[in-house]
């Protein structure tokens, strides 16, 4: 790996109180999703330092939520977001609609703080993540990486499924190398790392995230999006901090993002 994974613990000089306070606030900050129902479900939003998996079948709203999170994150305190697009899902036009600003200059400022990089293979995803780690500790620093809050990988299934199974024995190792980078970037740099994933159905009809049991241990939070007929729901199927993960909330996708009954 090209960057030190222990840099936050390698300080040899005394740290002033203001810097300790800044680190504490960054490490405990919560990013709201832009939807009251989802925020209530997630106990306020997404927590810095977490690896979050957004699971669902096609057209359940995974990419829409990813774009909404970029818009919300980059509208707050000069924060930045990196969108790693593995499936040609990113839409600048849709992102523009989701920015919660009216003033055109402010909208453009928000859009400039979102960077999208295409990655059509797991080797490219790993390369990008390693570059992020290097740039986060680079001197002189890059203002984008100084203010980076959110990394989205949409989707892990697109780059991982082709290398699993059959005689491709290195596929599992590559998948876990990528997962390790997710966790390092989230914990060492207090980022929110969110990835999208597809679902599979067990023999009992139970909905499960794809990529197998080993992958299931990677995220600290898993959010399942489902759609039956015209009804969309979100539920937490894994969480290290939410007490009642079985609750489901109903949401709608509208021009300005996600809405729910309590917002209508």
PEFENSUL-V10029 format. One record per pair of residues at least 12 apart in sequence whose C-alpha atoms are under 10 Angstrom apart, sorted by the first residue. I is the first residue (numbers start at 1). GAP is how many residues later the second one is. D is the distance in Angstrom with one decimal. If there is no record, write none. Layout:
((I;GAP;D) (I;GAP;D))
This chain:
((1;126;9.9) (1;129;6.9) (1;130;9.8) (1;132;9.1) (1;133;9.2) (1;180;9.1) (2;125;9.9) (2;128;6.4) (2;129;7.8) (2;130;9.9) (2;131;7.7) (2;132;6.4) (3;127;7.3) (3;128;8.5) (3;129;9.2) (3;130;5.9) (3;131;5.1) (3;132;8.7) (3;133;9.0) (3;134;7.8) (3;135;9.4) (4;129;8.2) (4;130;8.2) (4;133;8.5) (4;180;9.9) (4;184;9.6) (5;128;8.6) (5;176;9.8) (5;179;6.8) (5;180;8.6) (5;182;9.6) (5;183;6.9) (5;184;9.6) (6;178;9.4) (6;182;7.4) (7;130;8.3) (7;181;7.8) (7;182;9.5) (8;129;10.0) (8;179;10.0) (8;180;6.8) (8;181;8.3) (9;179;9.4) (23;166;9.9) (23;167;8.9) (24;166;9.9) (25;23;9.8) (26;21;9.8) (26;22;7.3) (26;23;9.3) (26;123;9.2) (26;163;9.2) (26;164;6.8) (26;165;8.8) (27;20;8.3) (27;21;5.8) (27;22;6.7) (27;159;9.9) (27;160;8.7) (27;161;9.6) (27;162;8.4) (27;163;5.3) (27;164;8.3) (28;19;6.8) (28;20;6.2) (28;21;8.2) (28;162;8.4) (29;16;9.5) (29;17;8.5) (29;18;6.2) (29;19;5.7) (29;20;9.1) (29;120;9.9) (29;161;8.9) (29;162;9.7) (29;163;10.0) (30;12;9.9) (30;13;9.3) (30;14;6.8) (30;15;5.7) (30;16;5.4) (30;17;4.5) (30;18;6.2) (30;19;9.8) (30;162;9.3) (31;13;7.7) (31;14;5.2) (31;15;5.0) (31;16;6.4) (31;17;7.6) (31;38;8.2) (31;41;8.1) (31;42;6.8) (31;45;9.2) (31;118;9.0) (31;119;9.2) (31;161;8.6) (32;12;6.2) (32;13;4.3) (32;14;6.4) (32;15;9.0) (32;37;7.9) (32;40;7.5) (32;41;8.1) (33;12;5.8) (33;13;7.3) (33;32;7.9) (33;33;9.2) (33;35;7.2) (33;36;5.7) (33;37;9.3) (33;38;9.5) (33;39;7.0) (33;40;8.6) (33;224;9.7) (33;225;8.8) (34;31;9.0) (34;34;7.0) (34;35;7.2) (34;37;9.0) (34;38;6.5) (34;39;9.4) (34;64;9.5) (34;66;9.1) (34;222;9.5) (34;223;7.6) (34;224;7.1) (34;225;8.4) (35;30;9.6) (35;33;9.3) (35;34;9.9) (35;216;8.4) (35;217;9.7) (35;222;7.9) (35;223;5.6) (35;224;5.7) (35;225;7.1) (35;227;9.8) (35;228;8.3) (36;215;9.6) (36;222;8.9) (36;223;7.6) (36;224;7.2) (36;225;9.5) (36;226;7.7) (36;227;7.1) (37;197;9.0) (37;211;9.5) (37;212;6.4) (37;213;7.7) (37;214;7.4) (37;221;9.2) (37;222;7.9) (37;223;6.1) (37;224;8.3) (37;225;7.4) (37;226;8.3) (38;185;9.7) (38;195;9.8) (38;196;7.4) (38;197;8.6) (38;198;9.7) (38;210;9.4) (38;211;7.2) (38;212;8.9) (38;213;8.3) (38;220;9.0) (38;221;9.2) (38;222;8.7) (40;209;9.2) (41;182;9.7) (41;193;8.6) (41;194;7.5) (41;195;7.6) (41;201;8.0) (41;202;9.9) (41;203;8.6) (41;204;8.0) (41;205;9.7) (41;206;7.5) (41;207;8.0) (41;208;7.5) (42;179;9.2) (42;181;9.0) (42;193;9.2) (42;194;7.8) (42;197;8.9) (42;199;8.8) (42;200;6.7) (42;201;9.7) (42;202;9.7) (42;203;8.8) (43;198;8.4) (43;199;6.6) (43;200;9.1) (46;23;9.6) (46;146;7.3) (46;147;9.8) (46;148;9.5) (46;175;8.8) (47;143;8.9) (47;144;8.5) (47;145;6.8) (47;146;9.9) (47;174;9.5) (47;194;9.6) (48;101;7.9) (48;102;8.6) (48;138;7.2) (48;139;8.1) (48;141;8.9) (48;142;5.2) (48;143;5.1) (48;144;5.0) (48;145;8.5) (49;100;9.7) (49;101;10.0) (49;133;9.9) (49;134;8.1) (49;135;9.1) (49;136;8.1) (49;137;4.4) (49;138;4.6) (49;139;7.7) (49;140;7.4) (49;141;4.4) (49;142;5.1) (49;143;5.6) (49;144;7.8) (49;171;9.4) (50;132;9.1) (50;133;7.8) (50;135;9.5) (50;136;5.9) (50;137;7.1) (50;140;7.9) (50;141;7.1) (50;142;5.4) (50;143;6.5) (50;144;8.3) (50;169;7.6) (50;170;6.0) (50;171;7.2) (50;189;10.0) (50;190;9.5) (51;100;9.7) (51;128;9.2) (51;131;6.7) (51;132;6.5) (51;133;9.7) (51;134;9.2) (51;135;6.4) (51;136;8.8) (51;140;8.6) (51;141;6.2) (51;142;4.9) (51;143;5.9) (51;144;7.9) (51;167;7.5) (51;168;4.8) (51;169;5.5) (51;170;6.6) (51;171;8.7) (52;100;9.4) (52;130;9.6) (52;134;9.8) (52;140;7.3) (52;141;6.1) (52;142;4.6) (52;143;6.4) (52;144;8.5) (52;166;8.8) (52;167;5.3) (52;168;6.1) (52;169;4.8) (52;170;5.8) (52;171;7.6) (52;186;9.6) (52;187;9.2) (53;99;9.8) (53;100;9.6) (53;102;9.9) (53;103;9.5) (53;140;8.5) (53;141;5.7) (53;142;5.0) (53;143;5.7) (53;144;6.9) (53;156;9.1) (53;163;9.4) (53;165;8.6) (53;166;5.8) (53;167;8.0) (53;168;6.3) (53;169;4.7) (53;170;6.2) (53;171;8.4) (53;185;9.3) (54;12;8.8) (54;100;9.4) (54;101;9.4) (54;140;7.1) (54;141;6.1) (54;142;4.6) (54;143;6.2) (54;144;8.6) (54;155;9.2) (54;165;9.5) (54;167;8.6) (54;168;6.0) (54;169;5.0) (54;170;6.1) (54;171;7.4) (54;180;9.9) (54;182;9.6) (55;100;9.8) (55;140;8.5) (55;141;5.8) (55;142;4.9) (55;143;5.7) (55;144;6.5) (55;152;9.8) (55;153;8.5) (55;154;6.3) (55;155;8.7) (55;167;7.1) (55;168;6.1) (55;169;4.8) (55;170;6.1) (55;171;8.7) (55;179;9.7) (55;180;10.0) (55;181;9.9) (55;182;9.6) (56;140;8.0) (56;141;6.7) (56;142;5.4) (56;143;5.6) (56;144;9.2) (56;151;9.0) (56;152;9.0) (56;153;7.8) (56;154;9.7) (56;167;8.6) (56;168;5.8) (56;169;5.0) (56;170;6.1) (56;171;8.8) (56;178;9.5) (57;140;8.3) (57;141;5.5) (57;142;5.7) (57;143;8.5) (57;150;9.7) (57;152;9.5) (57;167;9.3) (57;168;7.8) (57;169;7.2) (57;170;8.4) (58;139;9.9) (58;140;7.6) (58;141;9.0) (58;167;9.9) (58;168;9.4) (58;169;9.4) (59;166;9.5) (59;167;9.1) (59;168;8.2) (60;164;9.3) (60;165;5.9) (60;166;5.7) (60;167;5.8) (60;168;9.3) (60;171;9.8) (60;172;7.1) (60;173;8.7) (60;174;9.5) (60;193;9.6) (61;164;7.1) (61;165;8.5) (61;166;8.9) (61;171;8.6) (61;172;9.9) (61;173;9.9) (61;190;9.9) (61;191;9.2) (61;192;7.6) (61;197;9.1) (62;92;8.6) (62;93;9.4) (62;133;9.4) (62;134;6.7) (62;135;8.6) (62;136;9.6) (62;161;9.8) (62;162;9.2) (62;163;7.3) (62;164;9.8) (63;22;9.9) (63;26;6.8) (63;27;7.6) (63;28;9.3) (63;89;9.8) (63;91;7.2) (63;92;8.9) (63;132;10.0) (63;133;7.9) (64;25;9.3) (64;26;9.2) (64;27;9.4) (64;30;8.4) (64;31;8.8) (64;34;9.3) (64;189;8.0) (64;190;9.9) (64;193;7.3) (64;194;8.3) (65;33;10.0) (65;188;9.1) (65;192;7.6) (65;193;7.5) (66;17;8.5) (66;24;9.2) (66;29;9.6) (66;84;10.0) (66;85;9.7) (66;86;7.0) (66;87;9.0) (66;88;8.1) (66;128;8.1) (66;129;8.8) (66;130;8.5) (67;14;10.0) (67;16;8.6) (67;22;9.8) (67;23;7.7) (67;24;8.1) (67;25;9.0) (67;27;7.7) (67;28;5.7) (67;29;9.4) (67;30;9.9) (67;31;7.6) (67;32;9.4) (67;47;9.8) (67;85;9.1) (67;190;8.8) (68;26;9.0) (68;27;7.0) (68;28;9.8) (68;29;9.3) (68;30;5.9) (68;31;7.7) (68;32;9.5) (68;188;8.6) (68;189;6.2) (68;190;8.0) (69;12;8.8) (69;26;9.6) (69;29;9.1) (69;30;9.6) (69;81;8.4) (69;83;9.3) (69;125;9.9) (69;188;9.5) (70;12;8.1) (70;13;8.1) (70;25;7.9) (70;28;9.0) (70;29;8.6) (70;40;9.2) (70;41;9.0) (70;43;9.0) (70;44;6.9) (70;45;9.6) (70;79;9.4) (70;80;7.4) (70;81;8.9) (70;82;8.6) (71;24;6.6) (71;25;8.0) (71;26;9.1) (71;27;6.1) (71;28;4.9) (71;29;7.3) (71;30;9.6) (71;36;9.5) (71;39;7.2) (71;40;7.7) (71;42;9.3) (71;43;8.1) (71;186;9.7) (72;26;8.2) (72;27;6.8) (72;28;7.1) (72;29;9.9) (72;38;9.1) (73;26;9.7) (73;37;9.0) (73;40;9.4) (73;41;9.3) (73;75;9.5) (73;76;7.3) (73;77;7.4) (74;25;8.6) (74;26;9.9) (74;33;9.8) (74;35;8.7) (74;36;5.4) (74;37;7.7) (74;38;8.9) (74;39;6.1) (74;40;7.1) (74;73;9.4) (74;74;9.2) (74;75;8.5) (74;76;9.0) (75;24;7.3) (75;25;7.3) (75;26;7.9) (75;31;8.5) (75;32;8.4) (75;34;8.6) (75;35;5.8) (75;36;9.0) (75;38;8.9) (76;34;8.9) (77;70;8.8) (78;31;8.9) (78;32;8.0) (78;35;7.8) (78;65;9.8) (78;66;9.3) (78;69;6.8) (78;70;9.0) (78;71;9.7) (79;31;8.7) (79;34;7.2) (79;35;9.1) (79;64;9.9) (79;65;8.2) (79;66;9.3) (79;67;8.8) (79;68;5.0) (79;69;5.9) (79;70;6.0) (79;71;8.4) (80;30;8.4) (80;31;9.3) (80;32;8.6) (80;33;4.8) (80;34;5.9) (80;35;8.1) (80;63;9.2) (80;64;6.3) (80;65;7.6) (80;66;8.6) (80;67;5.5) (80;68;4.5) (80;69;5.7) (80;70;6.8) (80;71;9.0) (81;29;9.9) (81;30;9.7) (81;31;9.7) (81;32;6.4) (81;33;4.9) (81;34;6.4) (81;35;8.6) (81;63;8.5) (81;64;9.0) (81;66;8.5) (81;67;5.7) (81;68;6.0) (81;69;4.7) (81;70;5.9) (81;71;7.8) (81;110;9.8) (81;111;9.6) (82;31;8.5) (82;32;5.9) (82;33;5.0) (82;34;6.0) (82;35;7.7) (82;50;9.4) (82;62;9.4) (82;63;9.3) (82;66;7.5) (82;67;8.4) (82;68;6.3) (82;69;4.8) (82;70;6.3) (82;71;8.7) (82;111;9.6) (83;31;7.3) (83;32;6.0) (83;33;4.6) (83;34;6.3) (83;35;8.4) (83;67;8.3) (83;68;6.0) (83;69;4.8) (83;70;6.3) (83;71;7.6) (83;111;9.6) (83;112;9.9) (84;31;8.4) (84;32;5.9) (84;33;5.0) (84;34;5.9) (84;35;6.5) (84;36;9.6) (84;40;9.8) (84;41;7.5) (84;44;8.3) (84;45;9.3) (84;67;7.5) (84;68;5.9) (84;69;4.8) (84;70;6.3) (84;71;8.3) (84;72;9.9) (84;111;9.3) (85;31;6.7) (85;32;6.0) (85;33;4.7) (85;34;5.9) (85;35;8.0) (85;40;9.2) (85;67;8.1) (85;68;6.3) (85;69;5.3) (85;70;7.1) (85;71;9.7) (85;73;9.8) (86;31;8.6) (86;32;5.9) (86;33;4.9) (86;34;5.2) (86;35;7.3) (86;36;8.9) (86;38;9.4) (86;39;8.2) (86;67;7.2) (86;68;5.6) (86;69;5.6) (86;70;7.6) (86;71;9.0) (86;72;6.4) (86;73;6.8) (87;31;8.1) (87;32;8.0) (87;33;7.2) (87;34;9.7) (87;66;9.7) (87;67;6.7) (87;68;6.5) (87;69;9.3) (87;70;9.4) (87;71;6.4) (87;72;8.5) (88;30;7.4) (88;31;9.0) (88;32;8.8) (88;66;8.7) (88;67;9.6) (89;29;9.7) (89;65;7.5) (89;66;9.0) (90;26;7.6) (90;27;9.5) (90;28;9.0) (90;64;8.5) (91;25;9.6) (92;19;8.5) (92;22;9.6) (92;24;9.3) (94;161;8.6) (94;162;9.1) (94;163;9.3) (95;15;10.0) (95;16;7.9) (95;19;9.4) (95;161;9.5) (95;162;9.4) (96;12;8.6) (96;14;9.1) (96;15;7.2) (96;160;9.5) (97;158;6.8) (97;159;6.1) (97;160;8.1) (98;156;9.5) (98;157;7.3) (98;158;5.0) (98;159;5.8) (98;160;9.4) (99;12;8.1) (99;157;7.8) (99;158;9.0) (100;156;7.8) (100;157;9.5) (112;32;9.7) (113;30;9.9) (113;31;7.1) (113;34;9.0) (113;35;8.8) (114;30;9.1) (114;34;9.4) (114;36;9.5) (114;37;10.0) (115;29;9.1) (115;36;9.8) (116;36;9.4) (117;36;9.8) (118;35;9.9) (118;36;9.8) (119;34;9.2) (119;35;9.5) (119;36;9.8) (119;39;9.9) (119;40;8.4) (120;38;8.1) (120;39;6.7) (121;35;9.5) (121;37;7.9) (121;38;4.9) (121;39;7.8) (121;41;9.0) (121;42;9.4) (122;34;8.3) (122;35;9.8) (122;36;8.7) (122;37;5.0) (122;38;6.4) (122;39;9.8) (122;40;9.5) (122;41;8.6) (122;49;9.4) (122;52;7.5) (122;53;7.8) (122;55;9.8) (122;56;7.8) (123;36;8.7) (123;37;9.9) (123;51;8.1) (123;52;9.8) (123;55;8.9) (124;35;9.3) (125;28;8.3) (125;31;9.2) (125;34;8.3) (125;53;7.6) (126;48;8.6) (126;49;9.4) (126;51;7.7) (126;52;5.8) (126;53;9.3) (126;54;10.0) (126;55;7.7) (126;56;9.6) (127;51;9.5) (129;22;9.3) (129;24;10.0) (129;49;8.2) (129;52;6.7) (129;53;7.9) (129;55;9.9) (129;56;8.1) (130;48;9.6) (130;51;7.5) (130;55;9.1) (132;13;7.7) (132;16;9.7) (132;19;9.7) (132;53;8.3) (133;12;9.3) (133;48;8.7) (133;51;8.7) (133;52;6.7) (133;55;9.3) (133;56;8.5) (136;12;8.6) (136;49;9.4) (136;53;7.9) (137;52;9.4) (146;43;9.9) (148;41;9.1) (148;42;9.5) (148;43;7.4) (148;44;9.4) (149;37;9.5) (149;40;8.8) (149;41;7.7) (149;42;5.1) (149;43;6.3) (149;44;8.7) (150;36;9.1) (150;40;9.4) (150;41;5.8) (150;42;4.9) (150;43;6.0) (150;44;7.6) (151;31;9.1) (151;34;9.1) (151;35;8.9) (151;40;7.3) (151;41;6.3) (151;42;4.8) (151;43;6.2) (151;44;8.3) (152;40;8.3) (152;41;6.0) (152;42;4.8) (152;43;5.6) (152;44;8.1) (153;29;9.7) (153;40;7.9) (153;41;6.3) (153;42;4.6) (153;43;6.5) (153;44;9.4) (154;40;8.4) (154;41;5.8) (154;42;5.2) (154;43;7.8) (155;39;9.6) (155;40;6.1) (155;41;4.8) (155;42;5.8) (155;43;8.2) (156;19;8.9) (156;22;9.3) (156;23;9.7) (156;39;6.4) (156;40;6.2) (156;41;5.8) (156;42;8.5) (156;54;9.6) (156;55;9.0) (157;18;10.0) (157;38;9.3) (157;39;7.7) (157;40;5.5) (157;41;6.3) (157;42;9.4) (157;52;9.6) (157;53;7.3) (157;54;7.2) (158;38;9.5) (158;39;8.3) (158;40;8.9) (159;16;9.0) (160;12;8.6) (160;14;8.3) (160;15;6.4) (160;18;9.6) (160;50;9.9) (160;51;7.7) (161;14;9.4) (161;49;8.6) (161;50;7.0) (163;12;8.7) (164;47;8.3) (172;39;9.4) (172;42;9.0) (172;43;9.4) (175;36;9.0) (175;39;9.7) (175;40;8.1) (176;38;8.5) (176;39;7.7) (176;42;8.7) (179;36;8.0) (179;38;9.7) (179;39;6.4) (179;40;8.7) (180;38;8.3) (181;12;9.8) (182;12;8.6) (182;13;9.1) (182;36;8.6) (182;37;8.9) (183;35;7.9) (183;36;8.4) (183;37;9.4) (193;26;9.2) (194;25;8.7) (194;27;9.4) (194;28;9.6) (195;24;8.9) (195;27;9.7) (196;13;9.8) (196;26;9.7) (196;27;9.6) (197;12;6.6) (197;13;6.7) (197;14;8.5) (197;27;9.7) (198;12;5.6) (198;13;8.6) (198;26;9.9) (199;12;8.9) (199;25;9.2) (199;26;10.0) (200;12;9.5) (207;17;9.2) (207;19;9.7) (208;16;9.2) (208;29;9.5) (209;13;9.2) (209;15;8.8) (216;22;9.4) (217;21;9.6) (219;19;8.2) (219;20;8.6) (219;21;9.7) (220;18;7.0) (220;19;5.8) (220;20;6.1) (220;21;9.0) (221;15;7.5) (221;16;7.8) (221;17;5.2) (221;18;4.4) (221;19;6.8) (221;20;8.6) (221;21;9.1) (221;24;9.9) (222;13;8.6) (222;14;5.9) (222;15;5.6) (222;16;4.9) (222;17;6.6) (222;18;9.8) (222;23;9.6) (223;12;5.8) (223;13;4.6) (223;14;6.2) (223;15;7.3) (223;16;8.8) (223;22;9.4) (224;12;6.1) (224;13;6.6) (224;14;9.3) (224;24;9.4) (225;23;9.5) (225;24;9.8) (225;25;9.7) (225;26;9.7) (226;22;9.9) (226;24;9.5) (227;23;9.7) (227;24;10.0) (230;22;9.2) (231;19;7.2) (231;20;7.8) (231;21;7.9) (232;16;9.8) (232;17;8.4) (232;18;5.7) (232;19;5.7) (232;20;6.5) (232;21;8.7) (232;28;9.9) (233;14;9.9) (233;15;6.2) (233;16;5.4) (233;17;4.4) (233;18;5.9) (233;19;8.6) (233;27;9.9) (234;13;8.5) (234;14;5.6) (234;15;5.4) (234;16;6.5) (234;17;7.4) (235;12;6.0) (235;13;4.6) (235;14;6.6) (235;15;9.1) (236;12;7.7) (236;13;9.8) (249;12;9.3) (250;12;9.9) (251;12;9.8))
